[in-house]
Amino acid sequence: MDDKNNYLSSLDNNEENNSNNNNYNNNNNNNNNNEQQQQQQQQFYQQRRNSLTYIPNNIIENNINHHNHNNNNNNNINNDNSILYSNDNTTLTQREYADADYPSEDEQEDEEEIDGTISKEVEETITLIGKGTNVIIDKGNNESLILNVNEDILATTTTTTTTKIEHRHQKPQGMCYDGRRNYILMVDALVALLFAPIVYSTYYIPNTTFSPFKDNGNGASGVSTGVGSGVDSPNEEMNEFWKYWYYNIAWSKYVLWMICIICGFAYVSMITEKRSVPFHCRYKRHRDFFQLLFVGTIWFAIGGPSRALFGKNDIIIGLDDHITQNTTHGYSAEESFFYNYFGFFIPFLLGLHFTYLDRNLFLRSAGDKFGTPSLWRTFKPLEIIVLCPIILFILTMAAIHIYLIIQDKLWEYFAIAYGLFFFILIGVSLLIKSRYYLHIHHYFMFGCMIPLTGFQTILSLISLGAVSGIAVEGVSRWSMGFLWYRGERVL
């Protein structure tokens, strides 16, 4: 009898334990389901608060580790929040985004897409309000039990989230296209008017002249250093070195050149890119601006701007048939202003607008491939057709200036300099091609053309203004980026 009673008692205890375990498991299922819904809701509201840019769910991978992995009968749990979700794996965020987070018609521009992976561990305490919520618990055998939860459910969970984010640098919402265009044109007109007196006044800045001939009172200002043949007239035979370096320190030209570089950088940063700091590049740093000042000085010293710009002390030797006859007095203030303003500054200002050609995705793709030799095999026929006239025009300008270099008997200097340049560029690229790929930015490409423009011709002056404006735009808009990048470049 005692054994029978003990057996019946053990059966009752087992049934009671099984009932408790079922209740515990059902409660855990309910808690886990509510936690998941609450997390999805929080994700939705967080996206709505942070930005109008929606990150699709197919690039977000969430790995949620719960303490209990009992997921049986989750579809049978019915509460007020379940209506927000559907079985087609489409969340509320996607449906609501079409209505609430619609794209603006205002002009916006993505500077660059940056892909990254962010791993983080977040410990969250989530309070689920469950008052008055009916919970359906499936007991099996087509039986169900409806419970009414009258108490708040407090759950604490630790969530590990690995998120792959496609991040875009977006500009603030601006005005419409017509308004933006009119604004740019108005600023261009103001800049052009402002620079007219600047170009004119720099003419009167005194220069430091080092020449191989003596000052014989004929009007040529300078300092005789005794270097060279020491002849008394600039029309006589001179040393080839001094024939190239007409004036070592032409301060009037240097000041005009550097003012254009500084103001051009600030123009692109504040007007084109809408940055709050005039001397910041896209990475919000000043380093690229100071690098540009240094490189601009090198460009001037090499002889492009110092030879092409017009000044009062210019002594034209070997170029007497280009614009004017040899003169020891150089050019007048009006003559220098005309050539420097309309021949150099206006093309320079136009070169700063190279940005708007880059807005065309087709031209951007073609230009990006052109600057990356590893992508040349991916050129499409239409891209080649568009690039061919541009390349032919650039080669024609280069050929004309090579002719001037030969005529001025300076081809040895340029041949040595550019030969060494291409030898280093190609040699380094071949040595490290297994780990790095070459990408020539447009600031570098056009900056390399500046030394070729060192002749006082209308064509040379216009070329100097255009290529230097494009080079300054490239540094200000993007940065003074490297030439070699680790990895393999793909489309």
Contacts in CASP RR format, 6 or more apart in sequence:
PFRMAT RR
TARGET T0000
AUTHOR 0000-0000-0000
METHOD contacts of the structure
MODEL  1
MDDKNNYLSSLDNNEENNSNNNNYNNNNNNNNNNEQQQQQQQQFYQQRRN
SLTYIPNNIIENNINHHNHNNNNNNNINNDNSILYSNDNTTLTQREYADA
DYPSEDEQEDEEEIDGTISKEVEETITLIGKGTNVIIDKGNNESLILNVN
EDILATTTTTTTTKIEHRHQKPQGMCYDGRRNYILMVDALVALLFAPIVY
STYYIPNTTFSPFKDNGNGASGVSTGVGSGVDSPNEEMNEFWKYWYYNIA
WSKYVLWMICIICGFAYVSMITEKRSVPFHCRYKRHRDFFQLLFVGTIWF
AIGGPSRALFGKNDIIIGLDDHITQNTTHGYSAEESFFYNYFGFFIPFLL
GLHFTYLDRNLFLRSAGDKFGTPSLWRTFKPLEIIVLCPIILFILTMAAI
HIYLIIQDKLWEYFAIAYGLFFFILIGVSLLIKSRYYLHIHHYFMFGCMI
PLTGFQTILSLISLGAVSGIAVEGVSRWSMGFLWYRGERVL
22 139 0 8 1.000
25 70 0 8 1.000
25 72 0 8 1.000
26 73 0 8 1.000
26 135 0 8 1.000
26 137 0 8 1.000
28 68 0 8 1.000
28 70 0 8 1.000
29 68 0 8 1.000
29 70 0 8 1.000
29 71 0 8 1.000
29 72 0 8 1.000
29 73 0 8 1.000
29 74 0 8 1.000
29 77 0 8 1.000
30 77 0 8 1.000
30 135 0 8 1.000
30 153 0 8 1.000
31 68 0 8 1.000
31 128 0 8 1.000
31 153 0 8 1.000
31 155 0 8 1.000
32 66 0 8 1.000
32 68 0 8 1.000
32 70 0 8 1.000
32 71 0 8 1.000
32 74 0 8 1.000
33 74 0 8 1.000
33 77 0 8 1.000
34 79 0 8 1.000
34 81 0 8 1.000
34 128 0 8 1.000
34 130 0 8 1.000
34 153 0 8 1.000
34 155 0 8 1.000
35 66 0 8 1.000
35 126 0 8 1.000
35 128 0 8 1.000
35 155 0 8 1.000
35 157 0 8 1.000
36 64 0 8 1.000
37 81 0 8 1.000
37 82 0 8 1.000
37 84 0 8 1.000
37 85 0 8 1.000
38 126 0 8 1.000
38 128 0 8 1.000
39 64 0 8 1.000
39 124 0 8 1.000
39 126 0 8 1.000
39 159 0 8 1.000
40 84 0 8 1.000
40 85 0 8 1.000
40 91 0 8 1.000
40 92 0 8 1.000
41 81 0 8 1.000
41 84 0 8 1.000
41 92 0 8 1.000
43 93 0 8 1.000
44 91 0 8 1.000
44 92 0 8 1.000
44 93 0 8 1.000
44 96 0 8 1.000
47 54 0 8 1.000
47 55 0 8 1.000
47 93 0 8 1.000
48 93 0 8 1.000
48 96 0 8 1.000
48 100 0 8 1.000
48 101 0 8 1.000
52 101 0 8 1.000
52 103 0 8 1.000
52 104 0 8 1.000
53 168 0 8 1.000
53 170 0 8 1.000
54 93 0 8 1.000
54 94 0 8 1.000
54 97 0 8 1.000
54 101 0 8 1.000
55 165 0 8 1.000
55 166 0 8 1.000
56 94 0 8 1.000
57 89 0 8 1.000
57 91 0 8 1.000
57 93 0 8 1.000
57 94 0 8 1.000
59 164 0 8 1.000
59 165 0 8 1.000
59 166 0 8 1.000
60 163 0 8 1.000
60 164 0 8 1.000
61 162 0 8 1.000
61 163 0 8 1.000
61 164 0 8 1.000
62 161 0 8 1.000
62 162 0 8 1.000
62 163 0 8 1.000
63 160 0 8 1.000
63 161 0 8 1.000
63 162 0 8 1.000
64 159 0 8 1.000
64 160 0 8 1.000
64 161 0 8 1.000
65 158 0 8 1.000
65 159 0 8 1.000
65 160 0 8 1.000
66 157 0 8 1.000
67 157 0 8 1.000
73 137 0 8 1.000
73 138 0 8 1.000
76 136 0 8 1.000
76 137 0 8 1.000
76 138 0 8 1.000
76 144 0 8 1.000
77 135 0 8 1.000
77 136 0 8 1.000
78 134 0 8 1.000
78 135 0 8 1.000
78 136 0 8 1.000
79 130 0 8 1.000
79 133 0 8 1.000
79 134 0 8 1.000
79 135 0 8 1.000
80 133 0 8 1.000
84 92 0 8 1.000
85 91 0 8 1.000
85 92 0 8 1.000
104 173 0 8 1.000
105 176 0 8 1.000
106 173 0 8 1.000
106 174 0 8 1.000
106 175 0 8 1.000
106 176 0 8 1.000
107 174 0 8 1.000
107 175 0 8 1.000
107 176 0 8 1.000
107 177 0 8 1.000
107 180 0 8 1.000
108 170 0 8 1.000
108 171 0 8 1.000
108 173 0 8 1.000
108 174 0 8 1.000
109 170 0 8 1.000
109 171 0 8 1.000
109 359 0 8 1.000
110 168 0 8 1.000
110 169 0 8 1.000
110 170 0 8 1.000
111 168 0 8 1.000
111 169 0 8 1.000
111 171 0 8 1.000
111 282 0 8 1.000
112 169 0 8 1.000
112 282 0 8 1.000
113 166 0 8 1.000
113 167 0 8 1.000
113 168 0 8 1.000
114 167 0 8 1.000
114 168 0 8 1.000
114 169 0 8 1.000
115 164 0 8 1.000
115 165 0 8 1.000
115 166 0 8 1.000
115 167 0 8 1.000
116 164 0 8 1.000
116 165 0 8 1.000
116 167 0 8 1.000
117 162 0 8 1.000
117 163 0 8 1.000
117 164 0 8 1.000
117 165 0 8 1.000
118 162 0 8 1.000
118 163 0 8 1.000
118 164 0 8 1.000
118 165 0 8 1.000
119 161 0 8 1.000
119 162 0 8 1.000
119 163 0 8 1.000
120 161 0 8 1.000
120 163 0 8 1.000
121 158 0 8 1.000
121 159 0 8 1.000
121 160 0 8 1.000
121 161 0 8 1.000
122 158 0 8 1.000
122 159 0 8 1.000
122 160 0 8 1.000
122 161 0 8 1.000
123 156 0 8 1.000
123 158 0 8 1.000
123 159 0 8 1.000
124 156 0 8 1.000
124 157 0 8 1.000
124 158 0 8 1.000
124 159 0 8 1.000
125 156 0 8 1.000
126 155 0 8 1.000
126 156 0 8 1.000
126 157 0 8 1.000
127 152 0 8 1.000
127 154 0 8 1.000
127 155 0 8 1.000
128 152 0 8 1.000
128 153 0 8 1.000
128 154 0 8 1.000
128 155 0 8 1.000
129 152 0 8 1.000
129 153 0 8 1.000
130 149 0 8 1.000
130 151 0 8 1.000
130 152 0 8 1.000
130 153 0 8 1.000
131 149 0 8 1.000
131 150 0 8 1.000
131 151 0 8 1.000
131 152 0 8 1.000
132 148 0 8 1.000
132 149 0 8 1.000
132 150 0 8 1.000
133 148 0 8 1.000
133 149 0 8 1.000
134 146 0 8 1.000
134 147 0 8 1.000
134 148 0 8 1.000
134 149 0 8 1.000
135 146 0 8 1.000
135 147 0 8 1.000
135 148 0 8 1.000
135 149 0 8 1.000
136 144 0 8 1.000
136 145 0 8 1.000
136 146 0 8 1.000
137 144 0 8 1.000
137 145 0 8 1.000
137 146 0 8 1.000
137 147 0 8 1.000
138 144 0 8 1.000
139 145 0 8 1.000
169 282 0 8 1.000
171 273 0 8 1.000
171 274 0 8 1.000
172 274 0 8 1.000
174 180 0 8 1.000
175 183 0 8 1.000
184 271 0 8 1.000
184 272 0 8 1.000
184 353 0 8 1.000
187 267 0 8 1.000
187 271 0 8 1.000
188 349 0 8 1.000
191 263 0 8 1.000
191 267 0 8 1.000
191 349 0 8 1.000
192 345 0 8 1.000
192 346 0 8 1.000
192 349 0 8 1.000
195 263 0 8 1.000
195 341 0 8 1.000
195 345 0 8 1.000
196 341 0 8 1.000
198 256 0 8 1.000
198 259 0 8 1.000
199 256 0 8 1.000
199 337 0 8 1.000
199 340 0 8 1.000
199 341 0 8 1.000
199 345 0 8 1.000
200 333 0 8 1.000
200 337 0 8 1.000
200 341 0 8 1.000
202 252 0 8 1.000
202 253 0 8 1.000
202 255 0 8 1.000
202 256 0 8 1.000
202 259 0 8 1.000
203 252 0 8 1.000
203 311 0 8 1.000
203 312 0 8 1.000
203 333 0 8 1.000
203 336 0 8 1.000
203 337 0 8 1.000
204 252 0 8 1.000
204 312 0 8 1.000
204 333 0 8 1.000
205 251 0 8 1.000
205 252 0 8 1.000
205 255 0 8 1.000
206 221 0 8 1.000
206 251 0 8 1.000
206 252 0 8 1.000
207 221 0 8 1.000
207 222 0 8 1.000
207 247 0 8 1.000
207 249 0 8 1.000
207 250 0 8 1.000
207 251 0 8 1.000
207 252 0 8 1.000
207 312 0 8 1.000
207 313 0 8 1.000
208 222 0 8 1.000
208 223 0 8 1.000
208 247 0 8 1.000
208 248 0 8 1.000
208 249 0 8 1.000
208 251 0 8 1.000
209 220 0 8 1.000
209 221 0 8 1.000
209 222 0 8 1.000
209 223 0 8 1.000
209 247 0 8 1.000
209 248 0 8 1.000
209 249 0 8 1.000
209 313 0 8 1.000
210 222 0 8 1.000
210 223 0 8 1.000
210 225 0 8 1.000
210 227 0 8 1.000
210 245 0 8 1.000
210 247 0 8 1.000
210 248 0 8 1.000
210 249 0 8 1.000
211 220 0 8 1.000
211 222 0 8 1.000
211 223 0 8 1.000
211 224 0 8 1.000
211 225 0 8 1.000
211 234 0 8 1.000
211 242 0 8 1.000
211 246 0 8 1.000
211 247 0 8 1.000
211 315 0 8 1.000
212 225 0 8 1.000
212 226 0 8 1.000
212 227 0 8 1.000
212 228 0 8 1.000
212 229 0 8 1.000
212 230 0 8 1.000
212 231 0 8 1.000
212 238 0 8 1.000
212 239 0 8 1.000
212 242 0 8 1.000
213 224 0 8 1.000
213 230 0 8 1.000
213 231 0 8 1.000
213 232 0 8 1.000
213 233 0 8 1.000
213 234 0 8 1.000
213 236 0 8 1.000
213 238 0 8 1.000
214 224 0 8 1.000
214 230 0 8 1.000
214 231 0 8 1.000
214 232 0 8 1.000
215 221 0 8 1.000
215 222 0 8 1.000
215 224 0 8 1.000
216 232 0 8 1.000
216 233 0 8 1.000
218 328 0 8 1.000
219 328 0 8 1.000
219 329 0 8 1.000
220 234 0 8 1.000
220 313 0 8 1.000
220 315 0 8 1.000
220 328 0 8 1.000
220 329 0 8 1.000
221 313 0 8 1.000
222 313 0 8 1.000
224 230 0 8 1.000
227 239 0 8 1.000
227 242 0 8 1.000
228 238 0 8 1.000
228 239 0 8 1.000
228 242 0 8 1.000
229 236 0 8 1.000
229 237 0 8 1.000
229 238 0 8 1.000
229 239 0 8 1.000
231 237 0 8 1.000
231 238 0 8 1.000
234 315 0 8 1.000
234 317 0 8 1.000
234 326 0 8 1.000
234 328 0 8 1.000
235 317 0 8 1.000
235 326 0 8 1.000
238 317 0 8 1.000
240 409 0 8 1.000
240 410 0 8 1.000
243 317 0 8 1.000
243 318 0 8 1.000
243 408 0 8 1.000
243 409 0 8 1.000
243 410 0 8 1.000
244 303 0 8 1.000
244 410 0 8 1.000
244 413 0 8 1.000
246 307 0 8 1.000
246 314 0 8 1.000
246 315 0 8 1.000
246 317 0 8 1.000
247 306 0 8 1.000
247 313 0 8 1.000
247 314 0 8 1.000
247 315 0 8 1.000
250 306 0 8 1.000
250 309 0 8 1.000
250 311 0 8 1.000
250 313 0 8 1.000
252 311 0 8 1.000
252 312 0 8 1.000
253 300 0 8 1.000
253 305 0 8 1.000
253 306 0 8 1.000
253 309 0 8 1.000
253 311 0 8 1.000
254 300 0 8 1.000
254 305 0 8 1.000
254 306 0 8 1.000
256 309 0 8 1.000
256 340 0 8 1.000
257 296 0 8 1.000
257 300 0 8 1.000
257 305 0 8 1.000
257 306 0 8 1.000
257 309 0 8 1.000
258 293 0 8 1.000
258 296 0 8 1.000
258 297 0 8 1.000
258 300 0 8 1.000
260 345 0 8 1.000
260 348 0 8 1.000
260 468 0 8 1.000
260 472 0 8 1.000
261 292 0 8 1.000
261 293 0 8 1.000
261 296 0 8 1.000
261 468 0 8 1.000
261 472 0 8 1.000
262 293 0 8 1.000
264 348 0 8 1.000
264 352 0 8 1.000
264 469 0 8 1.000
264 472 0 8 1.000
264 473 0 8 1.000
264 476 0 8 1.000
265 278 0 8 1.000
265 279 0 8 1.000
265 289 0 8 1.000
265 292 0 8 1.000
265 472 0 8 1.000
265 475 0 8 1.000
265 476 0 8 1.000
266 278 0 8 1.000
266 279 0 8 1.000
266 476 0 8 1.000
267 352 0 8 1.000
267 476 0 8 1.000
268 352 0 8 1.000
268 355 0 8 1.000
268 472 0 8 1.000
268 473 0 8 1.000
268 474 0 8 1.000
268 476 0 8 1.000
268 477 0 8 1.000
269 275 0 8 1.000
269 277 0 8 1.000
269 278 0 8 1.000
269 279 0 8 1.000
269 280 0 8 1.000
269 281 0 8 1.000
269 476 0 8 1.000
270 276 0 8 1.000
270 278 0 8 1.000
272 352 0 8 1.000
272 353 0 8 1.000
272 355 0 8 1.000
272 473 0 8 1.000
272 477 0 8 1.000
273 282 0 8 1.000
273 476 0 8 1.000
273 477 0 8 1.000
277 284 0 8 1.000
279 286 0 8 1.000
279 289 0 8 1.000
280 286 0 8 1.000
280 289 0 8 1.000
281 287 0 8 1.000
281 288 0 8 1.000
281 289 0 8 1.000
281 475 0 8 1.000
281 476 0 8 1.000
281 477 0 8 1.000
281 478 0 8 1.000
281 479 0 8 1.000
281 480 0 8 1.000
282 477 0 8 1.000
282 478 0 8 1.000
282 479 0 8 1.000
283 479 0 8 1.000
288 475 0 8 1.000
288 476 0 8 1.000
288 479 0 8 1.000
288 480 0 8 1.000
288 481 0 8 1.000
289 475 0 8 1.000
289 476 0 8 1.000
291 475 0 8 1.000
291 480 0 8 1.000
292 472 0 8 1.000
292 475 0 8 1.000
292 476 0 8 1.000
292 480 0 8 1.000
295 480 0 8 1.000
299 305 0 8 1.000
299 447 0 8 1.000
299 450 0 8 1.000
299 451 0 8 1.000
299 468 0 8 1.000
300 306 0 8 1.000
302 450 0 8 1.000
302 451 0 8 1.000
303 451 0 8 1.000
303 454 0 8 1.000
304 450 0 8 1.000
304 451 0 8 1.000
304 452 0 8 1.000
304 453 0 8 1.000
304 454 0 8 1.000
304 464 0 8 1.000
305 450 0 8 1.000
305 454 0 8 1.000
305 464 0 8 1.000
305 468 0 8 1.000
306 454 0 8 1.000
307 454 0 8 1.000
307 455 0 8 1.000
307 456 0 8 1.000
308 344 0 8 1.000
308 453 0 8 1.000
308 454 0 8 1.000
308 455 0 8 1.000
308 456 0 8 1.000
308 460 0 8 1.000
308 461 0 8 1.000
308 464 0 8 1.000
309 340 0 8 1.000
309 344 0 8 1.000
309 461 0 8 1.000
309 464 0 8 1.000
310 331 0 8 1.000
310 335 0 8 1.000
310 336 0 8 1.000
310 339 0 8 1.000
310 340 0 8 1.000
310 456 0 8 1.000
311 330 0 8 1.000
311 331 0 8 1.000
311 336 0 8 1.000
311 340 0 8 1.000
312 329 0 8 1.000
312 330 0 8 1.000
312 331 0 8 1.000
312 332 0 8 1.000
312 333 0 8 1.000
312 336 0 8 1.000
313 330 0 8 1.000
314 330 0 8 1.000
314 331 0 8 1.000
314 456 0 8 1.000
315 326 0 8 1.000
315 327 0 8 1.000
315 328 0 8 1.000
315 330 0 8 1.000
316 322 0 8 1.000
316 323 0 8 1.000
316 324 0 8 1.000
316 325 0 8 1.000
316 326 0 8 1.000
316 327 0 8 1.000
316 330 0 8 1.000
316 456 0 8 1.000
317 326 0 8 1.000
318 407 0 8 1.000
318 408 0 8 1.000
319 408 0 8 1.000
319 455 0 8 1.000
319 456 0 8 1.000
319 457 0 8 1.000
320 326 0 8 1.000
322 455 0 8 1.000
322 456 0 8 1.000
322 457 0 8 1.000
323 339 0 8 1.000
323 456 0 8 1.000
323 457 0 8 1.000
323 458 0 8 1.000
324 331 0 8 1.000
331 339 0 8 1.000
339 456 0 8 1.000
339 458 0 8 1.000
339 461 0 8 1.000
340 461 0 8 1.000
343 458 0 8 1.000
343 461 0 8 1.000
343 462 0 8 1.000
343 465 0 8 1.000
344 461 0 8 1.000
344 462 0 8 1.000
344 464 0 8 1.000
344 465 0 8 1.000
345 465 0 8 1.000
347 461 0 8 1.000
347 462 0 8 1.000
347 463 0 8 1.000
347 464 0 8 1.000
347 465 0 8 1.000
347 466 0 8 1.000
347 469 0 8 1.000
348 465 0 8 1.000
348 466 0 8 1.000
348 468 0 8 1.000
348 469 0 8 1.000
349 469 0 8 1.000
350 466 0 8 1.000
351 465 0 8 1.000
351 466 0 8 1.000
351 469 0 8 1.000
351 470 0 8 1.000
351 473 0 8 1.000
352 469 0 8 1.000
352 470 0 8 1.000
352 472 0 8 1.000
352 473 0 8 1.000
353 473 0 8 1.000
354 442 0 8 1.000
354 469 0 8 1.000
354 470 0 8 1.000
354 473 0 8 1.000
354 474 0 8 1.000
355 473 0 8 1.000
355 477 0 8 1.000
357 363 0 8 1.000
358 364 0 8 1.000
362 383 0 8 1.000
362 386 0 8 1.000
363 386 0 8 1.000
365 383 0 8 1.000
366 379 0 8 1.000
366 383 0 8 1.000
366 386 0 8 1.000
366 387 0 8 1.000
367 387 0 8 1.000
367 442 0 8 1.000
368 375 0 8 1.000
369 375 0 8 1.000
369 376 0 8 1.000
369 378 0 8 1.000
369 379 0 8 1.000
369 383 0 8 1.000
370 376 0 8 1.000
370 387 0 8 1.000
371 439 0 8 1.000
371 440 0 8 1.000
371 441 0 8 1.000
371 445 0 8 1.000
372 437 0 8 1.000
372 438 0 8 1.000
372 439 0 8 1.000
372 440 0 8 1.000
372 489 0 8 1.000
373 429 0 8 1.000
373 438 0 8 1.000
374 437 0 8 1.000
374 438 0 8 1.000
374 488 0 8 1.000
374 489 0 8 1.000
375 489 0 8 1.000
375 491 0 8 1.000
378 491 0 8 1.000
394 449 0 8 1.000
397 459 0 8 1.000
397 463 0 8 1.000
398 449 0 8 1.000
398 452 0 8 1.000
400 459 0 8 1.000
401 452 0 8 1.000
401 453 0 8 1.000
401 454 0 8 1.000
401 455 0 8 1.000
401 460 0 8 1.000
401 463 0 8 1.000
402 411 0 8 1.000
402 414 0 8 1.000
402 452 0 8 1.000
404 455 0 8 1.000
404 457 0 8 1.000
404 460 0 8 1.000
405 411 0 8 1.000
405 414 0 8 1.000
405 452 0 8 1.000
408 455 0 8 1.000
414 451 0 8 1.000
414 452 0 8 1.000
417 451 0 8 1.000
421 448 0 8 1.000
425 438 0 8 1.000
425 483 0 8 1.000
428 484 0 8 1.000
429 436 0 8 1.000
429 438 0 8 1.000
429 484 0 8 1.000
432 484 0 8 1.000
435 486 0 8 1.000
435 487 0 8 1.000
436 484 0 8 1.000
436 485 0 8 1.000
436 486 0 8 1.000
436 487 0 8 1.000
437 484 0 8 1.000
437 485 0 8 1.000
437 487 0 8 1.000
437 488 0 8 1.000
437 489 0 8 1.000
438 483 0 8 1.000
438 484 0 8 1.000
439 483 0 8 1.000
439 484 0 8 1.000
439 485 0 8 1.000
439 489 0 8 1.000
440 483 0 8 1.000
441 474 0 8 1.000
441 478 0 8 1.000
441 481 0 8 1.000
441 483 0 8 1.000
442 470 0 8 1.000
442 471 0 8 1.000
442 474 0 8 1.000
443 470 0 8 1.000
443 471 0 8 1.000
443 472 0 8 1.000
443 473 0 8 1.000
443 474 0 8 1.000
443 475 0 8 1.000
443 478 0 8 1.000
443 480 0 8 1.000
444 471 0 8 1.000
444 483 0 8 1.000
446 467 0 8 1.000
446 468 0 8 1.000
446 469 0 8 1.000
446 470 0 8 1.000
446 471 0 8 1.000
447 467 0 8 1.000
447 468 0 8 1.000
447 471 0 8 1.000
449 463 0 8 1.000
449 467 0 8 1.000
450 464 0 8 1.000
450 467 0 8 1.000
450 468 0 8 1.000
450 471 0 8 1.000
452 463 0 8 1.000
453 460 0 8 1.000
453 461 0 8 1.000
453 463 0 8 1.000
453 464 0 8 1.000
453 465 0 8 1.000
453 467 0 8 1.000
454 460 0 8 1.000
454 464 0 8 1.000
END
